[in-house]
Structures are given as C-alpha cells and as structure tokens.
Amino acid sequence: MTSPDTPPSESPADAAVDAAPEVSTSTPSPGVTCVTVVGELTAEARKPLIRVVTDLLLGDQPPKKMQLDLHGVTFLNSAGLSTVVQVHRMLEGRGSELQLLVGTTAVARPLQLSGLWHRFQIVDGRHTP
C-alpha cells in the first residue's frame, strides 16, 4: 500500500518498457551478414544497433549485403524507423545492400503507414541468400 507521498513501486512491465533490444549477427552465406534485432525497436535500440552496423562496416570484410532481421521486434516507433533509415544510409554510403526481413505486423504496419515500405527491399522470410 502506498501513501500519497510515496510513489508506487515500479512493476516488471514498466521496467521492460524502452529496454535496449538484443542485437546479434550471423553470416548465413559469404558476403551476407544478418543482424537480428529482438525486442522493441525504439530510441533505446539506436546505440546498440548502430554500434553493431558500424563495427561490421569498419571490419576487415564489410558485408556486400546486410539483412536486418526484424522478426523478433515486438514494437516499432518513429525513433526505430529513423534508426532503420540511418542504417540504410550507412550501408548505401559504403556500397552495401540492405534487406529488411519482416514477418510481423508490429514492423510491417509502421513501415507501411510511414511510406517507408517502398524505400526498402522487404523480404518476408529469414536469412535468404
């Protein structure tokens, strides 16, 4: 029980809001790197995702094609959309191709509503060469 002067304790659901997502990489085939994002793609996702992409682009063998696997994304807001656009620009500047692997309405709908759906190469599947 809380008094008017005591704020309610933070619930586990509140603690999970805006938590940084998990970002991992794999190489499904030569020259192709898959970056998988699991969780919410919001402002909190920007730093870990951009860090991974930057490290890949500055590595010994930058990918010719990058797949951004968004199947595990549960929420995508405007800050997350902006981050995806930033990744696209980073890759374009290095002559690399970006594919978005989309399989949920949590990702597809914001891309469609924002008009960005047609800007990206969208693949409805996982790790396609």
Number of C-alpha atoms within 10 A of each C-alpha: 5 8 7 6 6 8 8 10 9 8 8 8 7 10 9 11 12 15 15 20 21 16 17 14 17 12 15 14 12 10 14 21 23 25 22 22 23 18 21 24 30 21 18 16 22 20 11 16 23 17 12 14 21 15 11 17 17 11 10 8 9 20 24 16 19 25 27 26 25 25 21 19 21 16 17 21 16 14 15 20 20 15 20 21 15 14 20 20 14 17 21 12 10 13 13 18 17 25 18 23 24 21 18 15 15 18 22 18 13 18 20 12 9 11 10 14 15 10 10 15 12 17 16 14 13 18 21 13 13
